Amino acid sequence: MPRRKATTYMSPGEQIAGTVFFMIYLLVLPFAAGPLFRLAGNLLGTTISGAMQNVLTYYILFAAAIIIFHGFLARTSRYLTENLGGAVKTLGLGLVGLYGLNELVYRLSNLFIQNRTNLNNTTISAQIDDAPHMTLLIVIFLAPFVEEVLFRGLVFGNLKSKSRLGAYAVSCLLFALLHVWQFALVNQDITYFLLMVQYLVPGVMLAWSYEHSGTLWTAVALHAVANALSVWTML
């Protein structure tokens, strides 16, 4: 199936607003969300649980992504309806490639990365025990949508017109960084950044599925299915 140029491309307005949104999501929200929810709880005279904070945060991110990128989402949705068969085939190939390559990289990385637990998975597992329904909603539906819009739609799609290799490299590295940097900072241990290697294959396969199918929804679906299968192994 030929690659589709429409995998790019957001309008200049979407690119600017999306970049601001991405910086807030990546660098500001992890530190600001907790204090803001505590302030809201004090004003309302109640305590907002950690699980509720997480789901409210992702609902806000979900709504903001739709508002900012509604034009792009409409275009990529139209292309999905016109090429549904190709998107389904790409999804199947993406799952095979993701799990095959991921298993290989995971085993190789364990030879070099010792005594380092993937704290992202540990955190999700604890959240499932604490609030299973809210956590599943985030992990399987909300997070894949938000992350794919930003990392594949915004970063990969708009860099691809300048450099295909650069688009893969930057989007994959940022995606991997998202999942480890807070733990490295909290634990004051830069060796946690080595765990980024475990996210490189998913990053590559998600970008490939978007590029190959021409619609972002393939990457969203692949991400959601991969997360669902990962959660299933935790239960």
C-alpha positions as CSV (number, residue, x, y, z in Angstrom):
1,M,0.0,0.0,0.0
2,P,1.5,3.3,-1.0
3,R,2.4,5.7,1.8
4,R,0.0,8.7,2.1
5,K,1.3,12.2,2.2
6,A,-1.7,13.1,4.4
7,T,0.0,11.4,7.3
8,T,1.7,14.8,7.8
9,Y,0.0,17.3,8.3
10,M,-1.4,19.9,10.6
11,S,-2.2,23.4,9.8
12,P,0.2,26.1,11.0
13,G,-2.3,27.1,13.8
14,E,-2.5,23.5,14.9
15,Q,1.3,23.2,15.0
16,I,1.7,26.3,17.1
17,A,-1.1,25.5,19.6
18,G,-0.1,21.9,19.6
19,T,3.5,22.7,20.5
20,V,2.4,24.8,23.4
21,F,0.1,22.0,24.5
22,F,2.8,19.4,24.2
23,M,5.3,21.5,26.3
24,I,2.6,21.9,29.0
25,Y,1.8,18.1,28.9
26,L,5.4,17.0,29.0
27,L,7.1,19.5,31.3
28,V,4.5,21.4,33.3
29,L,1.6,19.1,34.1
30,P,3.6,16.4,36.0
31,F,4.5,19.1,38.6
32,A,1.4,21.3,38.5
33,A,-1.4,18.8,38.5
34,G,-1.1,17.7,42.1
35,P,-1.0,21.3,43.6
36,L,-3.8,22.4,41.4
37,F,-6.0,19.5,42.5
38,R,-5.2,20.2,46.1
39,L,-6.2,23.8,45.6
40,A,-9.4,22.8,43.9
41,G,-10.1,20.3,46.8
42,N,-9.6,23.1,49.4
43,L,-11.9,25.4,47.5
44,L,-14.6,22.8,47.3
45,G,-14.1,21.5,50.8
46,T,-13.2,18.0,49.7
47,T,-10.3,15.7,48.9
48,I,-9.8,14.6,45.4
49,S,-8.4,11.1,45.3
50,G,-5.3,10.2,43.3
51,A,-7.3,8.0,41.0
52,M,-9.9,10.8,40.4
53,Q,-7.0,13.3,39.7
54,N,-5.6,11.0,37.1
55,V,-8.9,10.5,35.2
56,L,-9.8,14.2,35.4
57,T,-6.3,15.1,34.1
58,Y,-6.7,12.8,31.1
59,Y,-10.3,13.9,30.4
60,I,-9.0,17.5,30.3
61,L,-6.1,16.4,28.0
62,F,-8.5,14.5,25.8
63,A,-10.8,17.5,25.5
64,A,-8.0,19.9,24.8
65,A,-6.6,17.6,22.1
66,I,-9.9,17.5,20.3
67,I,-10.4,21.3,20.5
68,I,-6.8,22.0,19.3
69,F,-6.6,19.3,16.6
70,H,-10.2,19.0,15.5
71,G,-9.4,19.8,11.9
72,F,-6.5,17.3,11.7
73,L,-8.6,14.6,13.4
74,A,-11.4,15.2,10.9
75,R,-9.0,14.8,8.0
76,T,-7.4,11.6,9.4
77,S,-10.8,10.2,10.2
78,R,-12.0,10.7,6.6
79,Y,-8.9,8.9,5.3
80,L,-9.7,6.0,7.7
81,T,-13.1,5.6,6.3
82,E,-11.8,5.6,2.8
83,N,-9.0,3.1,3.5
84,L,-10.4,1.0,6.3
85,G,-9.1,-2.3,4.9
86,G,-5.5,-1.0,4.6
87,A,-5.7,0.4,8.2
88,V,-6.8,-3.0,9.5
89,K,-4.0,-4.8,7.7
90,T,-1.4,-2.3,9.1
91,L,-2.8,-2.8,12.6
92,G,-2.3,-6.6,12.3
93,L,1.2,-6.2,11.0
94,G,2.0,-3.6,13.6
95,L,0.9,-5.9,16.4
96,V,3.1,-8.8,15.1
97,G,6.1,-6.4,14.6
98,L,5.6,-4.7,18.0
99,Y,5.5,-7.9,20.0
100,G,8.2,-9.8,18.0
101,L,10.7,-7.0,18.1
102,N,9.8,-5.8,21.6
103,E,10.4,-9.3,23.1
104,L,13.8,-9.4,21.4
105,V,14.8,-5.9,22.6
106,Y,13.5,-6.6,26.1
107,R,15.6,-9.7,26.5
108,L,18.7,-8.0,25.1
109,S,18.2,-5.0,27.4
110,N,18.0,-7.2,30.4
111,L,21.5,-8.3,29.7
112,F,22.7,-4.8,30.2
113,I,20.1,-3.2,32.5
114,Q,20.1,-4.9,35.8
115,N,18.4,-4.1,39.1
116,R,16.2,-1.5,37.4
117,T,12.5,-2.1,37.7
118,N,10.2,-0.4,35.1
119,L,8.5,2.0,37.5
120,N,6.0,3.0,34.9
121,N,4.6,-0.5,34.8
122,T,4.8,-0.8,38.6
123,T,2.9,2.5,39.0
124,I,0.1,1.3,36.6
125,S,-0.2,-2.0,38.4
126,A,-0.6,-0.2,41.7
127,Q,-3.2,2.1,40.2
128,I,-5.1,-0.9,38.8
129,D,-5.3,-2.3,42.3
130,D,-6.4,1.0,43.7
131,A,-9.0,2.1,41.1
132,P,-9.3,-0.5,38.3
133,H,-12.0,1.0,36.2
134,M,-10.6,4.5,36.2
135,T,-7.1,3.2,35.4
136,L,-8.3,1.0,32.6
137,L,-10.2,3.9,31.1
138,I,-7.0,6.0,31.1
139,V,-4.5,3.3,30.0
140,I,-6.6,1.7,27.2
141,F,-8.6,4.7,25.9
142,L,-7.6,8.2,27.0
143,A,-3.8,7.9,27.1
144,P,-3.3,6.2,23.7
145,F,-5.4,8.9,22.1
146,V,-3.6,11.8,23.7
147,E,-0.1,10.3,23.2
148,E,-0.7,9.4,19.6
149,V,-2.1,12.9,18.7
150,L,1.0,14.5,20.3
151,F,3.9,12.1,19.5
152,R,2.8,10.7,16.2
153,G,0.4,13.4,14.9
154,L,2.2,16.5,16.0
155,V,5.9,15.5,16.3
156,F,6.3,12.7,13.8
157,G,3.8,14.0,11.2
158,N,5.2,17.5,11.0
159,L,8.9,16.5,11.2
160,K,8.4,13.9,8.5
161,S,8.2,16.6,5.8
162,K,11.7,17.7,6.7
163,S,13.4,14.4,7.5
164,R,11.8,11.0,7.7
165,L,14.7,9.6,9.8
166,G,14.6,12.6,12.0
167,A,10.9,12.2,12.5
168,Y,11.3,8.6,13.7
169,A,14.3,9.5,15.9
170,V,12.8,12.5,17.6
171,S,9.3,11.1,18.1
172,C,10.6,7.8,19.5
173,L,13.1,9.4,21.8
174,L,10.6,11.8,23.2
175,F,8.0,9.0,23.7
176,A,10.6,6.9,25.5
177,L,11.7,9.9,27.6
178,L,8.1,10.5,28.7
179,H,7.9,7.1,30.4
180,V,11.1,7.3,32.4
181,W,12.3,10.9,33.1
182,Q,10.1,11.5,36.1
183,F,11.3,8.3,37.8
184,A,14.9,9.2,37.1
185,L,14.3,12.7,38.6
186,V,12.4,11.5,41.7
187,N,14.9,8.8,42.5
188,Q,17.9,11.0,41.6
189,D,19.3,8.2,39.5
190,I,20.2,8.8,35.9
191,T,20.6,5.1,35.2
192,Y,16.8,4.9,35.0
193,F,17.2,6.6,31.6
194,L,18.5,3.3,30.3
195,L,15.0,2.0,30.5
196,M,14.2,4.2,27.5
197,V,15.4,1.4,25.3
198,Q,12.3,-0.6,26.3
199,Y,10.1,2.1,24.7
200,L,12.0,2.5,21.4
201,V,10.3,-0.5,19.6
202,P,6.8,0.7,20.5
203,G,7.7,4.2,19.4
204,V,9.0,2.9,16.0
205,M,6.0,0.6,15.4
206,L,3.5,3.3,16.3
207,A,5.1,5.8,14.0
208,W,5.3,3.2,11.2
209,S,1.6,2.2,11.6
210,Y,0.7,5.9,11.2
211,E,2.9,6.4,8.2
212,H,2.0,3.2,6.5
213,S,-1.8,3.4,6.9
214,G,-2.0,7.2,6.4
215,T,-4.4,7.6,9.3
216,L,-3.5,8.4,13.0
217,W,-6.3,6.1,14.1
218,T,-4.3,3.0,13.2
219,A,-1.6,4.2,15.7
220,V,-4.2,4.9,18.3
221,A,-5.7,1.5,17.9
222,L,-2.3,-0.3,18.0
223,H,-1.4,1.7,21.1
224,A,-4.7,0.8,22.8
225,V,-4.5,-2.9,22.0
226,A,-0.9,-3.1,23.1
227,N,-1.8,-1.4,26.4
228,A,-4.8,-3.6,26.9
229,L,-2.6,-6.7,26.4
230,S,0.0,-5.3,28.8
231,V,-2.7,-4.7,31.4
232,W,-4.0,-8.2,31.0
233,T,-0.6,-9.6,31.9
234,M,-0.7,-7.6,35.1
235,L,-4.1,-8.9,36.3
